[in-house]
């Protein structure tokens, strides 16, 4: 188990948290018990619906829980393991996150990588891995849609969707803002203000984000204190909502981001051969880099979108047009140290810069959806996607390589629901997609001909929902999805050739329940799932020549379950908890991949010293995820309250790569947060002390497997103060 505290202290902490929760629960009956769980509205089917009536496994995060997660200046990765079945990691710092749902994802670190999890921000798909790191601020809610979602949403996804909705302009004045300051000079300003400009005709909202952290990691090789680890991230958003008539609305939105900071901090030989515990080479506040220029990172991006809705007599016509662009680079000392003093044995240096020039993404969606109260509801539409970018890789020892990557996709889709009876409702969806990709040589050490890949596939889903009672429902769902072919040119910069992976397809089965129990004071939702992926796309790293290549396994299988719960004990105490389990397995008796140079591989090896990975779990697929939170408040008169909010998550056994080794897996990663303060009961303002990663856990989040036992870890403990104000 990888940890910075002893097993005894961690057990004591767990027992203490459990005892505190039990004590609060026992105290609850003495307080008022009239509060019920609130209705959660989601748009998982592109309609506003009660979470309890949607035939999907959906989790929603909003309010104080969402605000607390970002108190220490964290980026989108902070959502990892905070929702059952959702995991995320990145070997590229605050850009290029990689997401996994129900164990299915892609560990490809190329900047043109394709992922089976889609990120949707304000109805716009963020396809490229850099766009997926678009800063989160002035958020309304986050929805996690688990399982294939290829029918309705912009890009086919075999694993699921993480959907973000920001606060929109309204016809009354509203404002919110949060300012935090904490350890390492960590500063966050997140807020927005909006309201009518012309009553009934034009409304606007302006939102802003400022995040700053001082450099705090020393470079012992160059003897430079506070050499890296910091960042400056700024972003803003302006929205204009025009409603010239009752039937017509147009929302124009523009956003921009600018990031300068530190890319991923790789640490050489912090794992001892034969084990996965951090060793004496690990010092959170010190590295020994002789290259990488202290791992700088800089990205800029912007986007504009126009959403027009027109209400017809029995339907609503919606058009969403969007353009996104981004540029930037990340540089790193990939070997994590130096050959002279290590730490540990480093066979060769690696100083690499990767970047994107002129990433342009254009999307267009047109959708017609029924708008009546009859037993039948439907929606049909068409979708267009086009992106192009120049990928630049500088290995340091030869001239930089530049490749042009292009992707064009078309789709038409439809969905219909029919209320068979008062209790039964069935829904079916269908989508046809054409997906084309190409990779062209601009500058490369070894010229190659243009590489093309394309496919056409049909995705579909069928679900049924049965109301057992007013507060309990059962559902079943079967869905087929696909992810188009992928081209990766990472090896071109190292005298190799591009690699291509063909489309992967998935057939997923799911059965679940939605319930509100004990006079609607408890919400408990659950789902049991199983799926089979044909030709799953994976990325293999290492072996002779240290190659990075895409490949298809013959098959992947998984099964598991999710539970999401909320208990409003009384007006003063609210508890939430979630748990997921996923058993994933690669099925391919002949597939062999390269292995790490200095670790202990436990898979059988071929005569070429390649690992046979048949039966292994998917990479970065936690066996289980557990999260919990508690909020306790005590009114003190004059409309105020003292409150305490805490949240915890545990990430179960996780294999980092395709092969299995004694070093590159994690088990029992734990993180917790705490906020204690004073707030007005009407939500007008609050002041609090907060802590993130309050037990200062050092958890391994990923590794570099081609050189030495190098890994990177989670964010440090941050303790600070926060101030939040809202109007009204």
C-alpha positions in Angstrom: 0.0 0.0 0.0 1.4 3.4 -1.0 1.1 5.9 1.8 2.8 8.6 3.7 1.2 7.7 7.0 1.5 4.4 8.8 -1.1 1.8 8.6 -1.9 2.3 12.3 -2.4 6.0 11.9 -4.6 5.5 8.8 -6.7 3.0 10.7 -7.0 5.4 13.6 -8.1 8.1 11.2 -10.7 5.9 9.6 -12.0 4.8 13.0 -12.2 8.4 14.1 -14.1 9.5 11.0 -16.5 6.6 11.5 -16.9 7.4 15.2 -17.6 11.0 14.4 -20.3 10.1 11.8 -21.9 7.7 14.3 -22.0 10.3 17.0 -23.6 12.8 14.7 -26.1 10.3 13.6 -27.0 9.4 17.2 -27.5 13.1 17.9 -29.8 13.6 15.0 -33.1 12.6 16.6 -32.8 15.5 19.0 -33.1 17.9 16.1 -35.8 18.7 13.6 -36.5 16.0 11.0 -38.6 17.6 8.3 -36.1 18.0 5.5 -36.1 15.7 2.5 -33.7 15.1 -0.3 -34.0 17.7 -3.0 -35.0 17.0 -6.5 -32.0 16.7 -8.8 -32.5 17.8 -12.4 -30.2 16.4 -15.0 -30.0 16.7 -18.8 -28.6 13.2 -19.5 -31.1 12.7 -22.3 -30.9 16.4 -23.6 -34.1 17.2 -21.7 -34.4 18.5 -18.2 -35.6 15.5 -16.1 -35.7 14.3 -12.6 -32.6 12.1 -11.9 -34.9 9.5 -10.4 -36.8 9.0 -13.7 -33.8 8.6 -16.1 -33.1 5.0 -17.2 -29.3 5.6 -16.9 -26.7 5.3 -14.2 -26.1 9.1 -13.6 -24.3 10.9 -10.8 -24.7 14.6 -10.2 -22.3 16.9 -8.2 -23.2 20.4 -7.3 -23.4 22.9 -4.5 -21.0 22.9 -1.5 -19.5 19.6 -2.4 -18.4 20.9 -5.8 -17.1 24.2 -4.4 -15.0 22.4 -1.8 -13.3 20.2 -4.3 -11.8 23.2 -6.1 -10.9 25.3 -3.0 -7.1 24.6 -3.3 -6.8 25.6 -6.9 -7.2 22.1 -8.3 -8.1 21.5 -11.9 -10.5 19.0 -13.6 -8.5 16.0 -12.2 -9.9 16.7 -8.8 -13.0 14.9 -9.8 -11.1 11.6 -10.0 -12.5 9.0 -7.6 -15.0 11.6 -6.2 -17.8 9.9 -8.1 -18.3 6.1 -8.3 -16.8 4.6 -11.4 -15.0 7.9 -12.5 -11.2 8.0 -12.6 -8.9 10.5 -14.2 -5.1 11.0 -14.4 -2.6 12.9 -16.5 1.2 12.7 -17.2 1.0 16.2 -18.7 0.3 18.4 -15.6 -2.8 20.6 -15.8 -3.5 19.8 -19.5 -4.3 16.6 -21.4 -6.3 14.7 -18.7 -7.3 11.1 -19.4 -10.7 9.9 -18.1 -11.9 6.4 -17.3 -15.5 5.3 -16.5 -16.3 1.7 -15.4 -12.6 0.9 -16.0 -12.7 1.8 -19.6 -10.3 4.6 -20.9 -7.1 5.2 -22.8 -3.7 5.8 -21.3 -2.3 7.3 -24.6 -0.3 10.4 -23.8 -0.1 11.7 -27.4 -1.8 15.1 -27.8 -4.0 13.7 -30.6 -5.2 10.8 -28.5 -8.7 9.5 -28.7 -10.6 8.7 -25.5 -13.7 6.6 -24.9 -14.9 9.2 -22.3 -16.3 12.4 -23.8 -16.2 15.8 -22.0 -19.2 18.0 -22.7 -19.1 21.7 -21.6 -22.2 23.7 -22.1 -23.5 21.4 -24.8 -20.2 21.5 -26.7 -18.0 18.4 -27.0 -14.3 18.9 -26.0 -12.7 16.2 -28.1 -9.0 17.0 -27.9 -7.2 16.1 -24.7 -6.1 19.8 -24.3 -9.7 21.0 -24.7 -10.7 18.5 -22.0 -8.6 20.6 -19.6 -10.6 23.7 -20.1 -10.8 25.4 -16.7 -13.9 24.9 -14.6 -15.5 27.9 -13.0 -18.9 29.5 -12.1 -20.2 25.9 -12.4 -23.9 25.0 -11.9 -23.5 21.2 -11.8 -21.5 18.2 -13.1 -23.2 15.1 -14.4 -21.4 11.8 -14.9 -23.2 9.5 -17.4 -21.9 6.0 -17.1 -22.0 3.5 -20.0 -22.1 4.1 -23.7 -23.7 7.4 -24.7 -23.3 7.3 -28.5 -26.9 8.0 -29.5 -27.5 11.6 -28.5 -24.2 13.2 -27.8 -21.7 14.8 -30.2 -19.0 12.2 -30.3 -19.4 8.5 -29.9 -18.3 7.3 -26.6 -17.9 3.7 -25.4 -17.4 4.5 -21.7 -19.5 7.5 -20.8 -19.7 11.2 -20.5 -18.7 13.9 -18.0 -21.0 16.8 -18.6 -20.4 20.3 -17.2 -23.1 23.1 -17.1 -22.1 26.6 -16.1 -24.4 29.2 -14.6 -26.4 30.8 -17.4 -27.7 34.4 -17.7 -31.0 35.1 -16.0 -33.7 37.7 -16.0 -32.9 38.8 -12.4 -29.7 40.1 -10.9 -27.5 37.3 -9.5 -23.9 37.0 -8.4 -21.6 34.6 -6.7 -17.9 34.7 -5.9 -15.4 32.6 -3.9 -11.9 33.7 -2.9 -9.4 31.3 -1.2 -5.8 31.6 0.0 -3.7 28.9 1.4 -0.4 27.0 1.5 2.3 27.6 -1.1 0.7 30.9 -1.9 -2.3 29.2 -3.5 -4.9 31.7 -4.5 -8.2 31.2 -6.2 -10.8 33.7 -7.4 -13.9 32.1 -8.9 -17.1 34.0 -9.6 -19.7 35.4 -11.9 -22.3 38.2 -12.1 -25.3 38.4 -14.4 -28.7 39.8 -15.0 -30.9 41.7 -17.4 -29.5 44.4 -19.6 -32.8 45.1 -21.3 -35.7 43.7 -19.4 -37.2 40.7 -21.1 -35.0 41.1 -24.1 -31.3 40.8 -23.3 -29.5 39.3 -20.3 -25.8 38.7 -19.7 -23.4 37.0 -17.4 -19.7 37.5 -16.9 -17.6 34.9 -15.1 -13.9 34.8 -14.2 -11.3 32.5 -12.7 -7.9 33.3 -11.3 -5.7 30.5 -9.9 -2.1 31.0 -8.7 0.4 28.9 -6.8 4.1 29.8 -6.0 6.9 27.5 -7.1 7.6 25.3 -4.1 9.7 22.3 -5.3 13.5 22.7 -5.1 15.8 21.5 -7.9 18.7 20.0 -5.9 20.8 19.3 -9.0 20.9 23.0 -10.1 20.7 24.1 -6.4 17.8 26.4 -7.2 15.2 26.7 -4.5 11.5 26.9 -5.4 12.3 26.0 -9.0 9.0 24.5 -10.1 5.6 23.3 -9.0 3.6 26.6 -9.4 1.1 27.8 -11.9 -0.9 30.8 -13.1 -4.2 30.1 -14.7 -6.7 32.8 -15.8 -10.0 32.3 -17.6 -13.1 34.3 -18.3 -16.5 33.7 -19.9 -19.1 36.2 -21.3 -22.6 35.1 -22.2 -25.3 37.1 -23.9 -28.9 35.7 -23.9 -31.3 37.3 -26.4 -35.0 36.5 -26.2 -36.8 38.7 -28.8 -40.0 36.6 -28.5 -41.5 34.0 -26.2 -40.6 31.3 -28.8 -37.1 32.4 -29.8 -33.9 32.6 -27.7 -30.2 32.9 -28.7 -27.3 32.3 -26.3 -23.9 33.6 -27.4 -21.0 32.6 -25.3 -17.3 33.4 -25.5 -14.5 32.0 -23.2 -10.8 32.2 -23.0 -8.0 30.6 -20.9 -4.3 31.2 -20.3 -2.0 28.9 -18.4 1.6 29.2 -17.4 3.1 26.8 -14.9 4.8 23.4 -14.3 4.0 20.3 -16.3 4.1 16.9 -14.6 6.9 16.4 -12.1 8.5 13.0 -12.8 10.6 11.5 -9.9 13.2 8.9 -10.7 13.5 5.6 -8.9 11.0 6.5 -6.1 9.8 2.8 -6.3 12.1 0.1 -5.0 12.4 -3.0 -7.2 10.0 -5.6 -5.9 7.6 -3.3 -4.2 5.2 -0.4 -4.8 5.9 1.7 -1.7 7.6 5.1 -1.9 11.2 4.9 -0.9 13.9 7.2 0.5 14.5 8.7 -3.0 11.1 10.4 -2.7 11.0 13.9 -1.3 7.8 15.8 -2.1 9.6 19.2 -2.1 12.8 18.2 -4.0 13.8 16.9 -7.4 17.2 16.4 -9.2 16.6 17.5 -12.7 19.5 18.2 -15.1 17.1 18.8 -18.1 13.6 19.9 -18.8 14.2 23.6 -18.0 12.3 23.0 -14.7 9.4 21.5 -16.7 7.6 24.6 -18.0 4.1 24.5 -19.5 2.1 27.2 -21.3 -1.2 26.9 -23.1 -3.8 29.4 -24.4 -7.2 28.7 -25.8 -10.5 30.3 -26.6 -13.9 29.3 -27.9 -17.2 30.8 -29.1 -20.6 29.2 -29.3 -24.1 30.1 -30.4 -27.2 28.1 -29.2 -30.5 29.1 -30.8 -33.8 27.6 -29.7 -37.1 28.2 -31.6 -40.3 26.8 -30.2 -42.7 25.4 -32.8 -46.3 24.5 -32.0 -45.4 20.9 -31.0 -41.6 20.8 -31.0 -38.4 22.8 -30.3 -35.7 23.4 -32.9 -32.2 23.7 -31.5 -29.0 24.7 -33.3 -25.6 24.7 -31.5 -22.6 26.1 -33.4 -19.2 26.1 -31.7 -15.6 26.9 -32.5 -12.6 26.0 -30.2 -8.9 26.8 -30.6 -5.8 26.1 -28.5 -2.0 26.5 -28.7 0.7 25.5 -26.3 3.5 23.2 -25.1 4.8 21.2 -22.2 8.4 20.3 -21.5 9.7 17.8 -19.1 12.7 16.0 -17.6 11.2 12.7 -18.4 13.8 10.5 -16.8 13.1 12.3 -13.5 16.7 12.9 -12.4 20.3 12.9 -13.8 22.8 10.3 -14.8 25.5 11.5 -12.4 23.7 11.5 -9.0 20.3 9.9 -9.9 18.5 9.3 -7.7 19.1 5.6 -8.5 20.3 4.3 -11.8 19.3 6.3 -14.9 20.5 4.7 -18.1 20.0 7.7 -20.4 18.6 11.2 -20.2 15.3 12.2 -21.7 14.3 15.9 -22.2 11.2 16.2 -24.4 8.9 19.0 -25.4 5.4 18.3 -26.9 3.0 20.9 -28.1 0.0 21.8 -30.3 0.0 24.5 -32.8 -3.3 25.9 -34.3 -5.8 23.4 -32.9 -9.1 24.3 -34.5 -12.3 22.5 -33.7 -15.7 23.2 -35.4 -18.9 21.6 -34.3 -22.5 21.9 -35.5 -25.6 20.2 -34.1 -29.2 20.6 -35.2 -31.9 18.9 -33.2 -35.7 18.8 -33.3 -37.4 17.6 -30.1 -41.0 17.1 -29.3 -42.6 19.5 -26.8 -45.9 18.0 -25.8 -47.3 16.1 -22.8 -48.5 13.0 -24.7 -47.3 9.5 -24.2 -44.8 9.8 -27.0 -41.7 12.0 -26.9 -39.0 12.1 -29.6 -36.0 13.9 -30.9 -34.0 13.7 -34.2 -30.9 15.5 -35.3 -27.7 15.8 -37.2 -24.1 16.5 -36.1 -20.9 17.6 -37.8 -17.4 17.7 -36.3 -14.2 18.9 -37.8 -10.8 19.4 -36.2 -7.2 19.9 -37.3 -4.0 20.6 -35.5 -0.2 20.5 -35.9 1.5 18.3 -33.4 5.1 19.2 -32.5 7.5 16.9 -30.7 11.1 17.9 -29.8 13.1 14.9 -28.4 16.0 17.2 -27.7 18.7 15.2 -29.5 17.3 15.7 -33.1 15.3 18.4 -34.9 11.6 18.7 -33.8 8.9 16.8 -35.7 5.7 18.4 -37.0 2.7 16.4 -38.0 -0.8 17.5 -39.2 -3.7 15.6 -37.7 -7.2 16.0 -39.1 -10.5 14.5 -38.1 -14.0 14.8 -39.8 -17.2 13.2 -38.6 -20.8 13.2 -39.6 -23.8 11.7 -37.8 -27.6 11.6 -37.8 -29.5 10.4 -34.7 -32.9 9.9 -33.3 -34.6 8.8 -30.0 -38.1 8.1 -29.0 -39.9 7.3 -25.7 -43.3 5.8 -25.2 -45.3 5.6 -22.0 -46.8 2.2 -22.3 -48.8 2.6 -19.1 -48.8 4.6 -16.0 -45.9 2.5 -14.7 -44.0 1.4 -17.8 -41.9 3.6 -20.2 -39.6 2.4 -23.0 -36.9 4.4 -24.8 -35.0 3.6 -28.0 -32.2 5.5 -29.8 -30.3 5.1 -33.0 -27.3 6.9 -34.5 -25.3 6.5 -37.7 -21.7 8.0 -37.7 -19.0 8.4 -40.3 -15.5 9.1 -38.8 -12.4 9.9 -40.9 -8.9 10.7 -39.6 -5.6 11.4 -41.3 -2.0 12.1 -40.3 0.4 14.1 -42.7 4.1 14.6 -42.5 5.3 18.2 -42.3 8.7 17.7 -40.8 10.0 14.3 -39.7 13.4 12.5 -39.5 12.1 9.7 -41.7 9.5 10.8 -44.2 6.3 8.7 -44.5 3.2 8.7 -46.7 0.0 10.2 -45.5 -1.9 7.8 -43.2 -5.7 7.6 -43.4 -8.2 5.7 -41.3 -12.0 5.8 -41.5 -15.1 3.8 -40.5 -18.9 4.0 -40.5 -20.9 2.4 -37.6 -24.4 2.3 -36.1 -24.9 2.9 -32.4 -28.1 2.2 -30.5 -29.6 1.8 -27.1 -32.9 0.4 -25.7 -34.1 1.0 -22.2 -37.2 0.4 -20.0 -38.3 2.1 -16.8 -40.8 0.7 -14.4 -42.3 2.7 -11.5 -42.8 0.3 -8.6 -44.2 3.2 -6.6 -44.0 6.9 -6.3 -40.5 6.6 -4.8 -39.0 3.4 -6.3 -38.2 2.7 -9.9 -36.5 -0.1 -11.7 -34.8 0.1 -15.1 -32.9 -1.9 -17.7 -30.7 -0.7 -20.5 -28.7 -2.3 -23.4 -26.5 -0.2 -25.6 -24.1 -0.5 -28.4 -21.4 2.1 -29.0 -18.2 2.6 -31.0 -15.1 4.6 -31.0 -13.6 5.4 -34.4 -10.1 4.4 -35.6 -7.2 6.3 -34.1 -3.8 7.4 -35.6 -0.8 8.1 -33.4 2.4 9.6 -34.6 4.4 9.8 -31.4 7.1 7.4 -32.6 7.8 9.4 -35.7 9.9 11.9 -33.7 12.1 8.9 -32.6 12.7 7.5 -36.1 9.6 5.2 -36.0 6.4 5.0 -37.9 2.8 6.0 -37.1 0.6 3.4 -35.6 -3.1 2.9 -36.2 -5.8 1.2 -34.1 -9.1 0.1 -35.7 -12.5 1.0 -34.3 -13.5 -0.5 -31.0 -17.2 -1.5 -30.3 -19.0 -2.2 -27.1 -22.2 -4.0 -26.1 -23.2 -3.0 -22.6 -26.0 -4.4 -20.4 -27.2 -2.5 -17.3 -30.0 -3.0 -14.7 -30.6 -0.6 -11.9 -32.9 1.0 -9.4 -33.8 4.6 -8.3 -35.3 5.1 -4.8 -36.2 7.7 -2.3 -36.8 6.0 1.1 -37.8 6.8 4.7 -40.2 9.7 3.8 -37.8 10.9 1.1 -35.0 11.5 3.5 -32.8 8.9 1.8 -31.9 8.7 -1.9 -30.3 5.5 -2.9 -29.6 4.6 -6.5 -27.7 1.6 -7.9 -26.8 -0.2 -11.1 -25.3 -3.5 -12.0 -23.5 -3.6 -15.4 -21.6 -5.9 -17.7 -20.0 -5.1 -21.1 -17.9 -6.6 -23.8 -15.5 -4.5 -25.9 -14.4 -5.9 -29.2 -11.0 -4.6 -30.5 -10.4 -2.3 -27.5 -7.8 0.3 -28.2 -4.8 0.4 -25.9 -1.4 2.1 -25.9 1.8 0.1 -25.4 5.0 1.7 -24.2 8.4 0.3 -23.7 10.4 -2.7 -24.9 13.2 -2.7 -27.4 13.5 0.8 -28.9 11.2 2.3 -26.2 8.3 2.4 -28.7 4.9 4.0 -28.1 2.2 2.4 -30.3 -1.5 2.0 -30.5 -2.9 -1.6 -30.7 -6.1 -3.5 -30.5 -6.7 -6.3 -28.1 -9.0 -9.1 -29.3 -11.6 -8.4 -26.6 -12.1 -6.8 -23.2 -14.8 -7.8 -20.6 -16.0 -6.2 -17.4 -18.7 -6.3 -14.8 -19.5 -4.3 -11.7 -21.9 -2.1 -9.9 -22.4 1.4 -8.5 -24.2 2.8 -5.5 -25.0 6.5 -5.0 -26.6 7.6 -1.7 -27.7 10.7 0.2 -29.2 10.8 3.6 -30.8 14.0 5.0 -30.6 12.9 8.7 -32.2 16.2 9.7 -32.1 19.9 9.0 -28.6 20.0 10.4 -26.9 16.9 9.1 -26.5 15.6 5.5 -24.5 12.5 4.6 -23.5 11.2 1.2 -21.7 8.1 0.1 -20.9 6.3 -3.1 -19.2 3.0 -4.0 -18.3 1.3 -7.3 -16.7 -2.0 -8.2 -15.3 -2.9 -11.6 -13.8 -6.2 -12.6 -12.1 -5.7 -16.0 -10.2 -8.3 -18.0 -8.2 -8.3 -21.3 -8.9 -11.4 -23.4 -6.2 -12.0 -26.0 -4.0 -15.0 -25.7 -1.5 -13.8 -28.3 -1.1 -10.1 -27.4 2.4 -9.3 -26.1 3.7 -5.8 -25.2 7.0 -4.2 -24.2 7.9 -4.0 -20.5 9.7 -1.7 -18.2 13.5 -1.8 -18.0 14.0 -2.0 -14.2 10.8 -3.3 -12.6 9.6 -6.8 -11.7 7.1 -8.0 -14.3 4.8 -10.8 -13.1 3.3 -11.8 -16.5 4.7 -14.6 -18.6 7.2 -13.4 -21.1 7.9 -14.3 -24.7 11.4 -15.2 -26.0 11.6 -11.5 -27.1 11.0 -10.5 -23.4 7.6 -9.1 -24.1 4.7 -9.6 -21.6 1.7 -11.7 -22.5 -1.2 -9.7 -21.0 -4.1 -12.1 -21.4 -6.3 -11.9 -18.3 -4.8 -8.6 -17.0 -7.1 -5.8 -15.8 -7.5 -2.7 -18.0 -4.8 0.0 -17.2 -5.9 2.7 -14.8 -9.1 0.8 -13.9 -9.6 1.0 -10.1 -11.1 -2.2 -8.7 -13.2 0.0 -6.4 -13.9 3.6 -5.6 -15.4 4.8 -2.4 -16.4 8.4 -1.6 -18.3 10.0 1.3 -19.1 13.4 2.7 -20.8 14.9 5.7 -22.2 18.4 6.5 -23.1 19.3 10.0 -24.5 22.8 10.9 -25.6 24.4 14.1 -27.8 27.5 14.0 -26.6 30.2 16.4 -29.3 32.8 16.0 -29.7 35.9 13.8 -29.8 33.8 10.7 -26.3 32.4 11.0 -24.8 28.9 11.5 -21.6 27.3 12.3 -20.9 24.4 9.9 -18.4 21.6 9.2 -18.1 19.8 5.8 -15.8 16.9 5.2 -15.3 14.7 2.1 -13.2 11.5 1.7 -12.4 9.1 -1.1 -10.5 5.8 -1.4 -9.2 4.4 -4.7 -8.8 0.6 -4.7 -6.2 -1.6 -6.4 -5.2 0.0 -9.8 -2.8 -1.4 -12.4 -1.0 1.4 -14.2 0.0 -0.3 -17.4 -1.0 -3.2 -19.7 1.4 -5.6 -18.1 1.4 -6.3 -14.4 4.4 -5.7 -12.2 5.2 -5.5 -8.5 6.0 -1.8 -8.8 3.5 -0.1 -11.1 0.2 -0.6 -9.3 -1.4 1.3 -6.4 -3.7 0.2 -3.6 -5.7 2.1 -1.0 -5.0 5.7 -2.1 -6.8 7.9 0.3 -7.6 11.7 0.3 -9.8 13.9 2.4 -10.9 17.4 2.7 -12.4 19.5 5.5 -14.0 22.9 5.7 -15.2 24.6 9.0 -16.7 28.0 9.2 -19.6 30.4 9.7 -22.3 31.0 7.1 -25.6 32.9 6.7 -28.5 30.4 6.5 -29.8 32.3 3.4 -26.5 31.6 1.6 -25.6 35.2 1.4 -22.0 34.7 2.5 -19.7 32.4 4.4 -16.2 32.4 5.8 -14.3 29.2 6.5 -11.0 27.5 7.1 -10.4 24.6 4.7 -7.9 21.8 4.0 -7.4 19.6 1.0 -5.5 16.4 1.3 -5.6 17.2 5.0 -3.6 14.1 6.0 -0.9 15.0 3.4 -1.0 11.6 1.6 1.6 10.9 -1.1 -0.3 8.8 -3.6 1.2 7.6 -6.8 -1.0 8.7 -9.8 1.1 7.3 -12.7 4.5 6.2 -13.8 7.1 6.3 -16.6 7.9 2.7 -17.6 10.5 2.8 -20.3 13.5 4.0 -18.4 13.5 3.5 -14.6 11.1 3.2 -11.8 9.9 6.7 -12.2 6.5 8.0 -11.0 4.5 11.1 -10.3 2.3 11.8 -7.3 -0.8 13.7 -6.2 -1.1 17.4 -5.0 0.3 18.3 -1.6 -1.7 19.3 1.5 -3.1 22.8 1.2 -4.6 24.6 4.2 -6.2 28.0 3.9 -9.1 30.4 4.3 -12.1 30.9 2.0 -14.7 33.6 1.6 -17.9 33.2 -0.4 -20.6 35.7 -1.2 -23.9 35.3 -3.2 -26.6 37.6 -4.5 -29.4 36.9 -4.0 
